[in-house]
Amino acid sequence: MSPNCLNREEEAVNCGVGQFGCSHYRRRCKIRAPCCGEVFGCRHCHNESKNSMEIDPLDRHDLQRHDLKKVICSLCGTEQD
C-alpha cells in the first residue's frame, strides 16, 4: 500500500499493516519517553537502549508503562496524549 492510503476509510484500516512497529510490537504508533523526551518504538525498545553497556551507568534508566503520556502516529506523525 502507498503512504497515502488514508484517502479511503476501508484502506485506512489496513494501511501499513505489517510495515510499522518494532521487534516487540507491530503497531502504527511510537512513544515519546517522558523521562528523556526521545522517541522509541515501545517501552521495551527504550529500556534496551537506555540500559545498554554503552550508556554511562549513571544515565541508565527504565521506562514504566504507566508513565507513558504521548504517542506518535506512524502514518501522519501526529503526537497526542
C-alpha positions as CSV (number, residue, x, y, z in Angstrom):
1,M,0.0,0.0,0.0
2,S,1.1,3.5,-0.6
3,P,1.9,6.0,2.2
4,N,-1.2,7.9,1.0
5,C,-3.5,5.1,1.8
6,L,-5.6,7.2,4.2
7,N,-7.6,8.5,1.2
8,R,-10.4,6.0,1.8
9,E,-11.9,4.7,5.0
10,E,-11.5,1.0,4.1
11,E,-7.9,1.5,3.1
12,A,-7.1,3.3,6.4
13,V,-7.9,0.2,8.4
14,N,-5.3,-1.8,6.6
15,C,-2.8,1.0,5.9
16,G,0.7,-0.1,6.7
17,V,-0.3,-3.5,8.2
18,G,3.0,-5.3,9.0
19,Q,5.2,-2.4,7.9
20,F,5.3,-0.5,11.2
21,G,6.3,-1.1,14.8
22,C,9.4,-2.7,16.3
23,S,10.6,-6.2,17.2
24,H,8.3,-6.2,20.2
25,Y,5.0,-4.9,18.8
26,R,3.5,-4.5,15.3
27,R,1.5,-1.3,15.6
28,R,1.2,2.1,13.9
29,C,2.5,4.3,16.6
30,K,5.6,5.2,18.5
31,I,6.1,6.6,22.0
32,R,7.8,9.6,23.4
33,A,9.5,8.7,26.7
34,P,8.7,11.3,29.4
35,C,12.0,10.6,31.2
36,C,14.3,11.6,28.3
37,G,12.0,13.1,25.6
38,E,13.2,10.6,23.0
39,V,11.0,8.7,20.5
40,F,11.0,4.9,20.6
41,G,9.0,2.0,19.1
42,C,7.9,0.9,22.5
43,R,9.0,0.9,26.2
44,H,11.0,-2.2,25.7
45,C,13.0,-0.6,22.9
46,H,13.6,2.4,25.3
47,N,14.7,0.1,28.1
48,E,17.1,-1.9,25.9
49,S,18.6,1.3,24.5
50,K,18.9,3.2,27.8
51,N,20.3,0.2,29.7
52,S,22.9,-0.9,27.1
53,M,26.5,-1.3,28.2
54,E,27.5,1.7,26.0
55,I,25.4,4.0,28.3
56,D,27.1,5.6,31.3
57,P,25.8,3.6,34.4
58,L,24.6,6.9,36.0
59,D,22.4,7.6,32.9
60,R,20.8,4.2,32.7
61,H,17.0,4.1,33.4
62,D,13.8,2.2,32.7
63,L,10.5,3.4,31.5
64,Q,7.4,2.0,33.2
65,R,4.3,1.6,31.0
66,H,2.1,3.7,33.3
67,D,4.5,6.7,32.9
68,L,3.7,7.0,29.2
69,K,1.9,10.2,28.2
70,K,2.4,10.7,24.5
71,V,2.1,8.5,21.4
72,I,3.0,9.5,17.8
73,C,1.1,8.2,14.8
74,S,3.5,6.4,12.4
75,L,1.2,7.3,9.5
76,C,0.8,11.0,9.9
77,G,3.3,11.9,12.6
78,T,0.7,13.5,14.9
79,E,1.7,13.5,18.5
80,Q,-1.1,13.1,21.0
81,D,-1.9,12.3,24.6
